[in-house]
Amino acid sequence: MDKKFTLPELYSLYRRWVISNPGVVTDVETVATWSSYFVAGKINKSPIISELVYSLSKLLSLFNDRIINEAYGNDIQRYGLQQQIKLLLTVIHYCEVFVELVVKNRWGNKGKWTAATLLQIFKCSSSMVLLYRFKEVPIQHPPIPALQRKKIIDGIEKDGSSNAFFTLKRSGRIVRCVDGAPPVALRDWQPINVKDDSPINIGMKDLMQAELLHISKPLIHLAAMRLFGTKSWKQWFVALGIDLASFRLYNQQFKHLSHEQRLEISRRKLCLVLYLLRSPMYNGYSQRVIEETLKSASNKIPMMSFISGPIIQYLSHWQDIYFYMWAS
């Protein structure tokens, strides 16, 4: 007689498999994510199916990250309000396009924009809590980034110098431990340089104003599209202007930011390239240039046509779905 596993037993088996085979788990997630791109155009209602596969693969990855975090003792304050808000925002980040497509398929464009507005209001209000209550500046995108599993498992994230020195309580002076000193031949006789990635309070007002602009941009952009239309240059310049104003405030305090904060701001600056794919820039200029570049590459580079062909075929379709890209 076959043994029937209960749900907790199945979860326990799956959890042990994830912890024991993180590399295989990562490969499975990667295949699932990439399969969402190959589904496009191959079956009926392919945009919805493609986004469903993508959303499920990302949610599975998020779930597996939490299992690995718990197993290696790094899941700190996972039940706190801050982490719960981040988890909700991350789930919405992975699923919002799928939700909008389903609503559009059922209730048309009016339903789509209603759903988009409700989602952006929730995201904006939740981000406000992270900003003003927990002073999180800037808020990462997504709020819970993908786990660097290899670093967690191999212990690379541990600070090798954590036991090399200690700090005197009264004076704050840093004193090197006898066992923590490097070999004589490798000593530079310089004071210990302690890396400090703690939040800096200098210019906190400017940083919070900069992040407030970034958080408010989706709702302002939605209002601008409602007033001027989705193909108008006015709504395009409104979104671009908000981004530039936010970057200007961040640049005034950029040297005071931690390494992680600078990475997030740099990522946002790179996302300015996506304005080339937004209407009306895409319809008037970018589409022709991108298609000509891809056609030229497919004619000059062997096998390039297998990549550029599907991109040219679905570029306008993807642009119609993702052209607003508020979360960037």
FENCORGI-V919403 format. One line per field, one symbol per residue. psi: psi as a letter, one per 20 degrees, with the letter a starting at -180 (. if undefined). A space follows every 10 residues. Layout:
# FENCORGI-V919403
psi=???
This chain:
# FENCORGI-V919403
psi=ppppqrghgg ggggghgghh mhgggggggg ggghhhhihp ihrqlhgggg hgggghhhhg ggghghghgg hjkjmplijr gghggggghg ghhhihgggg hggghgjahg hghggggggh gggghhhhgh ghgjloprpr orhnrppnhg hggikhipoi jhjirrppgg hjqpppqgii qrqhhjpikq qpoppojqpp ipkhghghhg hggghigghh gghhhhgiqi jqhghghggg hgghhghghh hhjhiiqrgh ghggghghhh ihhihhjqqj gghhghgggg ghggghhhhh pqihhhghgh ghhjghghhh gjhglhi.
